[in-house]
Amino acid sequence: MEIQQQQQGHVIVLGPVGRLDSLSCREFETRLLAALDQSESVVVDCTALDYISSAGLRALLVAAKRNRTSGGRLALAVLRDSIREVFDISGFTAIFAIHPTVAAAVASLG
């Protein structure tokens, strides 16, 4: 899995590419937690995310829990319909702020 990273103001934008599953979730979780250590505000850009498994969801959940205790902010952007369906079924839409565009997600984090 490739993970793109860019800085937009004080917000770090991480963009996982491909599949977020048991083979790639450790790398993604490590990069996501490192981004949260660097900045209080992180957006996960799901534009190029083709698939997410329960292991990928767990990586996001670990980051969300850690984020809440540290006072940081985490948002997701551009979920494909198939990814959105996984989030709906698992109840993750209630846990994460989900935005239709990266720009909207970055703006929401101010």
Short mmCIF file of the C-alpha atoms (twelve columns), coordinates in Angstrom:
data_MODEL
# 
_entry.id   MODEL 
# 
loop_
_atom_site.group_PDB 
_atom_site.id 
_atom_site.type_symbol 
_atom_site.label_atom_id 
_atom_site.label_alt_id 
_atom_site.label_comp_id 
_atom_site.label_asym_id 
_atom_site.label_seq_id 
_atom_site.Cartn_x 
_atom_site.Cartn_y 
_atom_site.Cartn_z 
_atom_site.pdbx_PDB_model_num 
ATOM 1   C CA . MET A 1   0.000   0.000  0.000  1 
ATOM 2   C CA . GLU A 2   1.147   3.477  -0.833 1 
ATOM 3   C CA . ILE A 3   0.282   6.289  1.586  1 
ATOM 4   C CA . GLN A 4   0.461   9.783  0.205  1 
ATOM 5   C CA . GLN A 5   1.039   12.639 2.633  1 
ATOM 6   C CA . GLN A 6   0.750   16.373 2.229  1 
ATOM 7   C CA . GLN A 7   0.479   19.391 4.469  1 
ATOM 8   C CA . GLN A 8   -2.364  21.876 4.001  1 
ATOM 9   C CA . GLY A 9   -1.751  24.679 6.453  1 
ATOM 10  C CA . HIS A 10  -1.650  23.075 9.884  1 
ATOM 11  C CA . VAL A 11  -3.538  19.968 8.682  1 
ATOM 12  C CA . ILE A 12  -1.792  16.774 7.568  1 
ATOM 13  C CA . VAL A 13  -3.628  14.923 4.796  1 
ATOM 14  C CA . LEU A 14  -2.930  11.190 4.488  1 
ATOM 15  C CA . GLY A 15  -4.122  9.376  1.390  1 
ATOM 16  C CA . PRO A 16  -4.036  5.585  1.485  1 
ATOM 17  C CA . VAL A 17  -3.961  4.058  -1.993 1 
ATOM 18  C CA . GLY A 18  -5.369  0.613  -2.741 1 
ATOM 19  C CA . ARG A 19  -6.429  -1.819 -0.046 1 
ATOM 20  C CA . LEU A 20  -6.407  -1.183 3.685  1 
ATOM 21  C CA . ASP A 21  -6.431  -4.711 5.056  1 
ATOM 22  C CA . SER A 22  -4.516  -7.020 7.387  1 
ATOM 23  C CA . LEU A 23  -1.423  -6.789 5.171  1 
ATOM 24  C CA . SER A 24  -1.264  -3.001 5.107  1 
ATOM 25  C CA . CYS A 25  -3.000  -1.831 8.280  1 
ATOM 26  C CA . ARG A 26  0.140   -1.759 10.462 1 
ATOM 27  C CA . GLU A 27  1.944   0.594  8.113  1 
ATOM 28  C CA . PHE A 28  -1.130  2.800  7.817  1 
ATOM 29  C CA . GLU A 29  -1.726  2.857  11.578 1 
ATOM 30  C CA . THR A 30  1.925   3.752  12.204 1 
ATOM 31  C CA . ARG A 31  1.793   6.608  9.683  1 
ATOM 32  C CA . LEU A 32  -1.571  7.845  10.982 1 
ATOM 33  C CA . LEU A 33  -0.415  7.880  14.614 1 
ATOM 34  C CA . ALA A 34  2.823   9.627  13.591 1 
ATOM 35  C CA . ALA A 35  0.782   12.269 11.742 1 
ATOM 36  C CA . LEU A 36  -1.361  12.794 14.848 1 
ATOM 37  C CA . ASP A 37  1.848   13.241 16.868 1 
ATOM 38  C CA . GLN A 38  3.007   15.926 14.408 1 
ATOM 39  C CA . SER A 39  -0.269  17.802 14.097 1 
ATOM 40  C CA . GLU A 40  -3.486  18.122 16.072 1 
ATOM 41  C CA . SER A 41  -5.476  17.970 12.816 1 
ATOM 42  C CA . VAL A 42  -5.370  15.085 10.348 1 
ATOM 43  C CA . VAL A 43  -7.555  14.264 7.351  1 
ATOM 44  C CA . VAL A 44  -7.630  10.792 5.826  1 
ATOM 45  C CA . ASP A 45  -8.309  11.235 2.115  1 
ATOM 46  C CA . CYS A 46  -10.049 8.040  0.952  1 
ATOM 47  C CA . THR A 47  -10.208 9.024  -2.728 1 
ATOM 48  C CA . ALA A 48  -7.880  6.199  -3.807 1 
ATOM 49  C CA . LEU A 49  -8.942  3.681  -1.158 1 
ATOM 50  C CA . ASP A 50  -10.429 0.662  -2.944 1 
ATOM 51  C CA . TYR A 51  -11.155 -1.597 0.020  1 
ATOM 52  C CA . ILE A 52  -11.130 -1.521 3.811  1 
ATOM 53  C CA . SER A 53  -11.283 -4.591 6.039  1 
ATOM 54  C CA . SER A 54  -12.006 -4.899 9.732  1 
ATOM 55  C CA . ALA A 55  -8.253  -4.589 10.320 1 
ATOM 56  C CA . GLY A 56  -8.284  -1.240 8.508  1 
ATOM 57  C CA . LEU A 57  -11.283 -0.106 10.543 1 
ATOM 58  C CA . ARG A 58  -9.428  -1.104 13.696 1 
ATOM 59  C CA . ALA A 59  -6.443  1.078  12.693 1 
ATOM 60  C CA . LEU A 60  -8.781  4.045  12.309 1 
ATOM 61  C CA . LEU A 61  -10.451 3.276  15.631 1 
ATOM 62  C CA . VAL A 62  -7.100  3.117  17.444 1 
ATOM 63  C CA . ALA A 63  -6.231  6.537  16.026 1 
ATOM 64  C CA . ALA A 64  -9.647  7.977  16.943 1 
ATOM 65  C CA . LYS A 65  -9.360  6.780  20.539 1 
ATOM 66  C CA . ARG A 66  -5.836  8.098  20.910 1 
ATOM 67  C CA . ASN A 67  -6.880  11.323 19.242 1 
ATOM 68  C CA . ARG A 68  -9.717  11.917 21.699 1 
ATOM 69  C CA . THR A 69  -7.421  11.572 24.705 1 
ATOM 70  C CA . SER A 70  -4.868  13.975 23.226 1 
ATOM 71  C CA . GLY A 71  -7.410  16.571 22.069 1 
ATOM 72  C CA . GLY A 72  -6.578  16.235 18.392 1 
ATOM 73  C CA . ARG A 73  -9.004  16.231 15.486 1 
ATOM 74  C CA . LEU A 74  -9.403  13.592 12.801 1 
ATOM 75  C CA . ALA A 75  -11.673 13.714 9.748  1 
ATOM 76  C CA . LEU A 76  -12.262 11.473 6.741  1 
ATOM 77  C CA . ALA A 77  -12.939 12.617 3.193  1 
ATOM 78  C CA . VAL A 78  -14.190 11.251 -0.127 1 
ATOM 79  C CA . LEU A 79  -15.487 7.803  0.804  1 
ATOM 80  C CA . ARG A 80  -16.473 5.687  -2.200 1 
ATOM 81  C CA . ASP A 81  -19.917 4.132  -1.975 1 
ATOM 82  C CA . SER A 82  -18.501 0.698  -1.129 1 
ATOM 83  C CA . ILE A 83  -16.312 2.142  1.632  1 
ATOM 84  C CA . ARG A 84  -19.177 4.282  2.919  1 
ATOM 85  C CA . GLU A 85  -21.360 1.178  3.127  1 
ATOM 86  C CA . VAL A 86  -18.760 -0.536 5.347  1 
ATOM 87  C CA . PHE A 87  -18.694 2.546  7.590  1 
ATOM 88  C CA . ASP A 88  -22.500 2.629  7.747  1 
ATOM 89  C CA . ILE A 89  -22.814 -1.066 8.607  1 
ATOM 90  C CA . SER A 90  -20.068 -0.951 11.240 1 
ATOM 91  C CA . GLY A 91  -21.394 2.239  12.860 1 
ATOM 92  C CA . PHE A 92  -18.213 4.158  12.097 1 
ATOM 93  C CA . THR A 93  -20.176 7.008  10.526 1 
ATOM 94  C CA . ALA A 94  -21.133 7.960  14.090 1 
ATOM 95  C CA . ILE A 95  -17.491 7.960  15.198 1 
ATOM 96  C CA . PHE A 96  -15.862 9.994  12.436 1 
ATOM 97  C CA . ALA A 97  -16.549 13.322 10.777 1 
ATOM 98  C CA . ILE A 98  -16.926 12.401 7.097  1 
ATOM 99  C CA . HIS A 99  -16.762 15.047 4.372  1 
ATOM 100 C CA . PRO A 100 -17.456 14.924 0.614  1 
ATOM 101 C CA . THR A 101 -14.160 16.633 -0.288 1 
ATOM 102 C CA . VAL A 102 -10.694 17.015 1.184  1 
ATOM 103 C CA . ALA A 103 -11.126 20.804 1.098  1 
ATOM 104 C CA . ALA A 104 -14.295 20.530 3.197  1 
ATOM 105 C CA . ALA A 105 -12.554 18.233 5.680  1 
ATOM 106 C CA . VAL A 106 -9.557  20.564 5.985  1 
ATOM 107 C CA . ALA A 107 -11.877 23.580 6.410  1 
ATOM 108 C CA . SER A 108 -13.815 21.769 9.154  1 
ATOM 109 C CA . LEU A 109 -10.605 21.373 11.126 1 
ATOM 110 C CA . GLY A 110 -9.974  25.090 10.785 1 
# 
